[in-house]
Amino acid sequence: MTEWAPKRFWTSAEARATDQGFGVALDGRPVRTPAKTVLSVPSEALAARIAQEFDAQTDRIDPRTMPFTRTANAAIDKVMIQHAEVADMLADYGDSDLLCYRADAPDELVDRQKANWDPLLDWAETELGVRLETRVGIMHAAQDPAAVAHLRRQVHEMTAFELAAFHDLVAISGSLIIGFAAKAGAKPIEELWTASRVDELWQQEQWGEDEEAMEMAEYKKAAFLHASEFMRLLNGQLPD
């Protein structure tokens, strides 16, 4: 049985300036979010990318092929309403950041974690004004509350659109610092993705590839890269 999908009803989609920023018009009519709010984003580059998603639809609309529209809708319909709650949830990662939990053996894994993660903690100290402390093992050990509070303030300063993308950068990587580094373009996004996967890649090398795990990793990677591009488009930048 064929799954029902709405039909395309427009001929052309184009980005247009709005009173609040930039929107998308379908045959001159503004696109609205699922909550019926007029879709308006901060940058023309992002609006143009959303317009491309609408323009690429065929006879039937496939929301799975419209990730930029989906993220913009989430920012407007959800994050704007629950900004403080979303910011707090993401800031909490600073107290249990992936980069801070280290193995004590074998030496090759210890060295790999150090090589991938120490430069990011160094960057955070310089650019974010916080030095998170490492510990051995996986048991939670709290960071300095002042450091966590400092990071929390920076998360709360983000706009709803930034937070919508930041959510996936942090939640998928398990690291608030990686999320900040991706937002700032501190390293190529592929390098940051690899840094977030140090432990998983090590296990894969030891025990072999698991098809289901690899499929899930590819799904997460696509979402991680999408969040990075969304963030870049917010700033009017095009992807590398």
Steps between C-alpha positions, in 0.01 A plus 500: 500500500639839400548743787298817457695819433375850420521613140714787378268793438743774396685582182792701639672558835713803574668669795365845589581768754253532788455746784681256731764367261452272200221262409397269218209562265320231301343669198507820703343355815716480814598161637369434849627265769290205625377734778384743227762767571650669195841345445767768534871434550791735576700463177427510130738207446291277727172614344642424155600150614149438633353627174720250315352219711147603402600541138653149496175330600328298229133405480499383862662689788762300691588674831803270535664694216441836672734509802559876492127568497455256787771662715365849433151383596636352823676827584182702452234264637696339784829664598367856500232390747733293721828687452612488864417132540685400181801713593519347847472147362791557261711689753475202735730310263781723624499316832538158335677582175622206291844657465564478873454125554817313417615140483797384706589222253600392243765759425395538136145600598631730774725671245223523242263667746770743605591588140138561399356649816771704672520758216124556531527556875790738434286686246215527750734647760617766255175578318230422756690592815453159663736211571309177556692240697554143382452187708563128450204268465133546422361585844368854515719753679369855514685788339565831673151657536641838395628350173166335429315823579727694264422258216130509588489877456651466152242239401216721621630785284426302183194573290227241455633422151851449633373278780300286256821412315715499813272233645612240246864608510507439876257213548641290216865555596440480875720806543413861572852600399474326162170682450663836569795414275266405216299819543819707490649309206807431716580182306363336184171335586620158385787522752256584777280208405801268511599642840155415634542142378842414644371234739259344249764484228741336743245234588430445132868442434518243780180306436411569139219690335138460608263576213219635718739719700657633181160589355413688818837680490437612142156628597646696790783633286255635242307679775824637649620634164157646429503688833840644414383618159183649652719696739719625216200607294366692799813711475456544125784261423502225243643156580859422402 
